[in-house]
Amino acid sequence: MRQLKIENPILRKENRLYNMSLLTEVSDLRYYDMIYVYHKIKAGEELELQRDRSALFNPYAIEVIYKGYKLGYVSERNSRMIAMQMDQGKKVKCQVNRTAFNPHNPMSGLDIEIKYEGF
């Protein structure tokens, strides 16, 4: 009797999603260093993500850092998913997607794109 080898096409190496991304915003811009660097930030610039385990309000808090300046936090509704990936050792990259700067209110918004590698 012959044995059939049945493969799931989704699990094949060539069909895997290696890069996924998530668009989200940075919260609490007005409380940190955004006022010092808002005029230098451009779309496409790399940002650093760092877990903040000392935050009492959110155990999954992730700081967004631009050249040593803390801009704020990844929005709370997305931070849990990202923090879990970071804690598992997944590579996570972040860049500015869009700056929603109003000249009269530089803290009006910052959208970021978070890219996962190795899914």
Secondary structure by P-SEA (a helix, b strand, c coil): cbbbbbbcccccccccccbbbbbbbbccccccccccccccccccbbbbbbbccccccccbbbbbbcccccccccccccaaaaaaaaaaccbbbbbbccccccccccccbbbbbbbbccc
